[in-house]
Amino acid sequence: MNTQSHPLHASNLALAVALAISASAVSAAEPPANIEEIIIEGQRHTSSSHLQSINESDVRKLSAATSDTASLLSMLAGVSVNQTGAVSSLPMIRGLSDDRLRIKVDGMDMIAACPNHMNPPLSYMAPSDVGQMTVFAGITPVSVGGDSIGGTVISESKAPTFSDVATFEGEAGGFSRSNNSATGMNVRLTHTSENLFASYSGSYSQGDNYTAAKNFKTIAMTGRPGHTLPLDEVGSTAYETQNHNVRLAYKTGADVFDVQVGYQNMPSQLYPNQRMDLLDNKQTRVNLNWQREMGWGQLQSRLYHEQVNHGMDFGPDRQFWYGTNAMGGAACDPIRFHGDPAGTCAGGMPMFSDSNNTGLSLTAEIDLPARGMVRLGADLQQFRLDDYWTASGGGMGPGTFENINNGKRDRAALFAEHELNVADNWLVMYGARVERVMRDADDVRGYSTAMNAPGMQVMEANAFNQASRKNTDTNLDLTLLTRYELSNQIDLELGIAQKVRSANLYEAFPWSSWMMAASMNNLVGDGNGYVGNLALNPEKAHTLSGSLNWRSADTRHEFSVNPYITRVDDYIDAVAVNAMWRPGQFNVLKYQNQQAELRGVDLTLASQLANNATGNWTLAGNLSFIDAENTDTGAGLYNIVPMQGRMTLSQELGGWDNSLEWVFAGKKDDVSGVRNEMGTDSYSLFNLRVSHSWESVRLDIGVENLLDEFYFLPAGGTYVAQGMTMSINGIPFGIGVPGMGRSLYAGVNYSF
């Protein structure tokens, strides 16, 4: 672990602080700032370097190349994704991911209901449904933050529109990709009138396992007799999913009523970095929104409910039959349990998670003439979870293993926020948010109540049941952000924030250290097993973030430097659960509060190179550096990519929109020691994209990983995709998950 400070990080932070301080002393008689606004969830937010957005046009360029909505965010500075399943990547913002971020989908705070977080919020919105995605990567306003210590991601579908003349519009499209034989289709039908908006959107996507650019493993066996995988095939990466959404909106006077009903049916999504596969996920959601324009501003309320039924087991690339009667993974019959003198026979390991998530929010946006605005609001959320594993034979039975029984997590929050225009070129925003978070769970039991049940199930279940499980946290978020325009070409931002997050149910309540059971609880894809901790304190992060933004006088060129530092008290990391921990293997770990620090800088560039007979040529890119450390142990935090970025050369001419992308990452060698995390080498990839639009048809073709570069995903976790994955060390250790080799894609959309 290199604990030396990074001069680049320190100097940029000092520069931002010094310039912001000096800016406050400059006369306000500068030219007025052109302060832009962006509409997010129907509310106005001042544009800043801490806010980045992806619009529908950006999404269209990539929707033929990916079915993973979260992956769209990787084009933004300071944002990357932790690759998991094919459509369920987890966004990471400045080294913080998953539940450390607040992720809202059409205004709903969705919660993953899975011990491996296989169904994160963005997996419920297909790329073809995205109208706008907004990321607060630095200082997050309290009006859009809460119960998180990182940034906020807001994904919105195409907003309702109204027209004086009744119209009917539609769109249908499809795509195909070569590497994993993925195909998909989407359709959207819309009716608009003066007062009514009605739409239906649906999408379907499926793909097989993908292949890497070369062999990366030495074993072809899967644990299923007669089924092997080529040495360059990345097992357990196939998927199939479909999404449907119906939306009705009615406008009367100053009121808009908006109703959305959504449904997802995901028959399968296999996971190369988890020991289980998603073999069924059904979600039903209802989302009601009311918005009224008032003389003093705007009032908005939302009520939503989400129900998820999630199922996992061993997919086709993993051993399914276990026990003394299942020699070599062969099928056995009948099912026999631990202690049967005739031997044991187990068929798979079915696991289920059922959840109900209900939320209510109320927000008032009050205009202050010539002085900005005030936002006041309240949020309520009630989450219920049952996580249980039914009997399947061997040591898994004869009863049901209750991983989390009637888990409860309830939130109540109040916030107030003020955007103040101190002068035409000086904006200050500050706010406070108070949250009350309660979690609890009922008594549990293991597969068996017999004292000789494997893995000390009875003893650990009794200890959990006798412990105090109910916990209530009172969390306070504070933010202060100032933006000052020195001139028409230079503006500065400086922000400071305190953000607090309480532990989720899977960090607190999984109770068994039995290797087989613990290895099924894993939120990060490192191959280890995890045990919860009832005594976890909330994570409290203090962030200082700055920004220096420059643009040329003709606005053809822009550049920004965004340094930051975040210190986290009671960061939820991991420690060995007992003395059996060993290097070079998978282990059972326990969640534990420790201290952490993350520091880095994000650089962005946008330049118009030329605009002539050959087209409009632009160059845009970003580069991010980060150093993240557990300051208690001196080890790196998990899944941190020290340097990464991308550059895109684009050409627009007539209906053509073409680009060449360079995507790169530096070597990762500052790793999490307790997790036995593996390092990865640096790599460079090139992607070529060509698009043409006619009046009603758009065609997209391209090649991803143009040069067929082999690389391991630096945030892809450990390869545990095939073989005897029920046994914690029954599969090879030390193999990363490789990225996809060269893949050609084509997509077409027809609008009418």
Secondary structure, DSSP 8 states (H G I E B T S, - for coil): ------HHHHHHHHHHHHHHHHHTTS-S-S------EEEETTEEEE--TTEEEEEHHHHHHHTTT-S-GGGGGGGSTTEEEE--STT--EEEETTEEGGGSEEEETTEE----STT--S-GGGGS-GGGEEEEEEE-SS--TTT--S-SS-EEEEEE------SS-EEEEEEEEEEETTTTEEEEEEEEEEE-SSEEEEEEEEEEEE--EE-SS---S--B-SSTT-B--TTEESS--EEEEEEEEEEEEEETTEEEEEEEEEEEEEEE--TTSSSEEEEEEEEEEEEEEEEEETTEEEEEEEEEEEEEEEEE--TTB--EESTTSGGG---SS-BBTT-TT--BEE---EEEEEEEEEEEEEEEEEETTTEEEEEEEEEEEEEEEEEE---BBTB-SS-EEEEEEEEEEEEEEEEEEEEEEETTEEEEEEEEEEEEEEE------S--STT-GGGHHHHHHHHHHS---EEEEEEEEEEEEEEESSSSEEEEEEEEEEEE---HHHH------HHHHTT--SS-SS-EEE--TT---EEEEEEEEEEEEE-TTSSEEEEEEEEEEEEEEEEEEEESSTT--TTS--EEEEEEEEEEEEEEEEEEEEEEEEETTEEEEEEEEEEEEEEEETTT--B-TT--SEEEEEEEEEEETTEEEEEEEEEE--B----TTTT---B--EEEEEEEEEEE-SSEEEEEEEESTT----B-TTS-B---SB-TTSTTSS-SS-B-B----EEEEEEEEE-
